């Protein structure tokens, strides 16, 4: 089985990476994943090698949810890219914000939220709409008692949305970030536009940068208040 072979490789090549407790947890996880593959194979014969690889990836995801993704990530497993499948936004509450392309101001807002948006390969329009709704209703503005009780909709604030694929960087190996998780431009740009359109449908005034351009973002983070949101297909 694929996972049994993977276990042997890990234990042979990186014995120092595992202490006794971690070895037991990982071994149990791999056996669980192998049992799942056996059940899948018993229900329906594998059509080809590609299908077997897809089933292996599905089994690894089940294993990681049960044992905790940090244990398997510590092994530098090449399948760790499946952990970064969510559309991601860094949301900052601002008194003002603007984005410049060269000498031209592409977009600017007063009080509201500055949203840096990263789109992954697994994302689609439903994730864009869901994340837009989450941000529009996110209660990060204070009421009269100083509590976080008001949303962007409640305070009639604006949003500055800037695309930023680097939010999905994988830094588990070495010092150079890997960018295998972000969606390619031809996929990411329509979803970036869909996200902005969904905010506008909620009556949020939206300013934007220029997708794919080299930009300079200036803002005054009020608080400071910064929230990181991940919205994936499983949510």
N, C-alpha and C positions, 0 to 999 in steps of 0.2 A: 504493500500500500504506500501511497505517496507520503502520508504523514509519518509513517514508521521510518521510511528512508530519511525524511527530513530530521527526525529525532536523532537517528544515528549520526548524521552529518554534524549536527550541532554539538553533540556530546563529544565527538571525536576531534573536531576542529577548535572548539572553544570551551574546553573543560574548566578553565579558570573563571569563566563568566557565570558559572552556576554554583551557588552554595547548596547545601543539602535540601533545605526547605524549598528553594526555587526549583531545584531539579525534580522534586516530587510533584510540585504543582504543574510544571510544564509537562512531565511525563504523563500525568493523569489527564491533562488537557488533550494531549496528542492522541491518547488512547480513546478518549471520548469522541474526538473528531474522526478517528479511524472507524469506530463503530458506526457513526452516522453514515460514512461513505459505504460501509458494508450493507447497511439497511437500504440505502438508495440504490445500490447495485442489485440487491435482491428483488426490489420492486420492479425495476425496468432495466434491461441491458443497456450499457453505455453505447451510444451511437458512434462516437469517435473520441480521439484523444482530447480534442478541445472541450467536449462536454465533461470529461473527467477532470480537467483543470478547473472548470467553472464550479463543479461540485466540491473540489478541494478548497477553493476560495470560500465557498459558502460554509463549509465545515469550520474553517479557521475563524470566520466571523462568529460562529456560535461559541467556539472555544473561548475566544477573547472576551465575549460578554460574560461568560461564566467565571473565568479566572481573573479578569482584569487585564486590560490591554497593556498596562505598564510592564507586566512580566514578559510578555512575548516581544514587546518593542525593545526590551533590554538585550535581546538576542540579536538585534539588527536583522530581523527577518525581512527578506526582500518583498514579502507580501504586505509589509506595514503600510504601503500606500493606500490600502483599502480603508484605513482609519481616517483619512482626510477626505471625506466624501460630502461634506456639508457646505452649503453656501454660507459665507461668513461675513459679518459686518462688525466694524469697530465704530461705535456710536459715541459721539462726544457732545455734551450740552455746551452750547456756545452763546455768547452775547453778540458775536459777529464772526463771519467766516467768508473767505473768498478763495478762488482758484485762478491761477494765472498760467497762460500758455504763451511763452515768450514775453512780449511786452503788452499782451492783451489780457484783460480780465475776462475770463470765460463765464464765470458765474460768481455771485455773491449773495449773502443773506444777512439779515439782522439776527435777532434772538431765535433760537431754534436748535436744530441738530445737524452736525456735520457727520456724514455717513461715508466711511470708506468701505467699499464693497468688493468682495472676492467671490468669483463664481467657479465652482469645481466642475469636472467632467461629468459627474453624475447628476448635476442639477438640471431642472427643467422649469417651465413656466409656473407650475404649482408651487415650487419652492420660492420663486421670486415673489409671487403674490402673497404667500404666507409670511415671508420675512418682512415685506412692506407693511402688512397689517400689524405685525408684532411691534415694529418700530413706531408706527403712528400711534399705537395705544400704550407704549411703554411709559410707565409713570416715573419720570425722572425730574419732574418739576415740582417745587414745593408749593404747599398751600399756605394759608395764613398762619398755621401752627408750625411751619417749617418741616412738615413731613412730605415724603415723596408720594404725592397723591394725584398729580395732574400729568396728563399726557401732552404730546405735541398738538393733538386735536383740541384739547381743553384750553390750551394757552394761545391757540391760533398762530403757532410758530411755523417757521419754514424749514426746509431741508436742503442742504447742499450735499449732493451725491457725487462721489468721485470713485471711479473704478481703480482697484488696486489688487492685482493678481498675487502680489507678494504675500498677502495675508495667508495664503495656502501653502507657503514654503514648508518643505520637510527638512528639518535640521537634525534628524536622528543620527546621521552619519557625517563625520568629518566637520569641517568648518565652512564649506561652501554650500549654501542652501540649494536644495533640489526643487525644481518646479514641474514635477510630473503630474501633480494633482490639479492645478488650475486648468480650466477649460481653454481650448484654443480660441483665438479672437473671433472666428466666424461663428462659434457657439456662444461665447461669452457676451458679445455686444448685444445681440437681440434680447438676452436675458437681463442684461443691465438696463436696457430700454424698457423692458417689461416691468422691472422693479420700479423704475421712475414713474411709469404710467400708472401702476397700481397705487402709488402714493398720491398722484394727482387725482385719481378716481375717489380717493378719500378726502378730497378738498385740501390737501397739503400743498402749498406753493413749493415748487421744486426748482432749484438751480443745479446745473451740472458742470462738470469739466468736459474735456474732449477725450473720448475713448481712445486709448492707445497712444496718446500724446505724452510728451514729457512735461510734467506740470509742477507748479509750486503752490502749495496749499498754506494759507495763512489763517489763523483762527485765534480767538480768545476763549479758551476753555473755562466756562463759568463753574466754579466749585473748588477744584475741578471735578467733573463727573464724566467718567468713561465706562462704557459697558461693551462687552464682547458678546455677540450673539451668533449661534450656529443653528441653522435650520436645514435638516436633511429630509430625504424622502421617507425615512422611517418615523418621523415625528408627526 
